[in-house]
Amino acid sequence: MTKEYTEEEVRKHFIEYVNNRINYWERESGTPDARGKLEGLACSILAGIDGESIALPKFILAPNPHIEDKDHCKQQGENYYPENHVSGIKCDISGILHEALYSSRSTGE
């Protein structure tokens, strides 16, 4: 029987994808300089988010500023990001991705 992935499972798949891309670009011998490898890694991660990888679907990526950011920016005479706090999104894996990445590297997942 099939089921919808949970938020935790989706987050895990995404982190596994990032870890796989890190491993790939670390070993990539055709790109010997650090900048080329960093650009390759960044492009790979963005391609995953864009749905251009067979391993992942396209992800929704939208700003979600702190509730006080808009007022603060207006007081400073600065532009501000649009608010996206209320939506019908069922599976938001963001917020702890950086922690999940480092946690997965230390546990080997």
C-alpha positions as CSV (number, residue, x, y, z in Angstrom):
1,M,0.0,0.0,0.0
2,T,1.3,3.4,-0.9
3,K,1.2,6.5,1.3
4,E,2.1,10.2,1.2
5,Y,5.6,11.0,2.6
6,T,5.6,12.6,6.0
7,E,7.2,16.0,6.6
8,E,10.1,14.2,8.4
9,E,10.6,11.8,5.4
10,V,10.6,14.6,2.9
11,R,13.1,16.5,5.0
12,K,15.3,13.4,5.2
13,H,15.1,12.8,1.4
14,F,16.1,16.5,0.8
15,I,19.1,16.3,3.2
16,E,20.2,13.0,1.7
17,Y,20.2,14.7,-1.7
18,V,22.3,17.5,-0.4
19,N,24.7,15.1,1.3
20,N,25.0,13.1,-2.0
21,R,25.7,16.4,-3.9
22,I,28.4,17.3,-1.3
23,N,30.0,13.9,-1.8
24,Y,29.9,14.1,-5.6
25,W,31.5,17.6,-5.7
26,E,34.1,16.7,-3.2
27,R,35.3,13.9,-5.5
28,E,34.7,15.6,-8.8
29,S,38.1,15.6,-10.5
30,G,37.1,17.5,-13.6
31,T,36.7,20.6,-11.5
32,P,39.9,21.0,-9.5
33,D,39.5,24.5,-8.1
34,A,37.4,25.3,-5.0
35,R,35.3,27.9,-6.7
36,G,34.2,25.6,-9.5
37,K,33.3,22.9,-6.9
38,L,31.4,25.4,-4.8
39,E,29.5,26.7,-7.9
40,G,28.8,23.1,-8.9
41,L,27.4,22.3,-5.4
42,A,25.3,25.4,-5.3
43,C,23.9,24.7,-8.8
44,S,23.1,21.1,-7.9
45,I,21.2,22.1,-4.8
46,L,19.3,24.8,-6.7
47,A,18.5,22.3,-9.5
48,G,17.1,19.9,-6.8
49,I,14.9,22.7,-5.4
50,D,13.8,23.6,-9.0
51,G,12.7,20.0,-9.7
52,E,15.5,19.4,-12.2
53,S,16.7,16.3,-10.4
54,I,15.3,12.8,-10.8
55,A,15.7,12.4,-7.0
56,L,13.4,15.2,-5.9
57,P,10.2,17.0,-6.9
58,K,10.1,20.7,-7.4
59,F,9.9,22.6,-4.1
60,I,8.1,25.8,-3.2
61,L,10.5,28.4,-2.0
62,A,9.0,31.7,-0.6
63,P,10.1,34.3,1.8
64,N,8.7,34.0,5.3
65,P,10.0,37.1,7.2
66,H,9.7,37.6,10.9
67,I,6.4,39.4,11.8
68,E,8.3,42.5,12.8
69,D,10.5,42.8,9.7
70,K,8.0,44.8,7.6
71,D,7.5,47.5,10.3
72,H,11.3,47.6,11.0
73,C,12.2,48.0,7.3
74,K,9.5,50.7,6.8
75,Q,10.9,52.6,9.8
76,Q,14.4,52.4,8.3
77,G,13.1,53.5,4.9
78,E,14.0,50.1,3.4
79,N,12.1,47.8,1.2
80,Y,10.7,44.6,2.8
81,Y,10.0,41.0,1.7
82,P,6.4,39.9,1.1
83,E,4.8,37.9,3.9
84,N,3.8,34.3,3.2
85,H,2.8,33.2,6.7
86,V,-0.6,31.9,5.8
87,S,-0.9,29.3,3.1
88,G,-2.2,25.9,2.2
89,I,1.2,24.2,2.2
90,K,1.0,20.7,3.7
91,C,4.7,19.9,4.1
92,D,7.1,22.7,4.9
93,I,10.5,21.2,5.5
94,S,12.3,24.5,6.0
95,G,13.4,26.1,9.3
96,I,15.8,23.4,10.4
97,L,17.5,22.3,7.2
98,H,20.9,23.6,8.2
99,E,20.7,21.7,11.5
100,A,19.4,18.6,9.8
101,L,22.3,18.7,7.3
102,Y,25.0,18.9,10.1
103,S,23.1,16.3,12.2
104,S,23.0,13.9,9.3
105,R,26.7,14.3,8.6
106,S,27.6,13.4,12.2
107,T,25.2,10.4,12.3
108,G,26.1,9.1,8.8
109,E,22.5,9.2,7.5
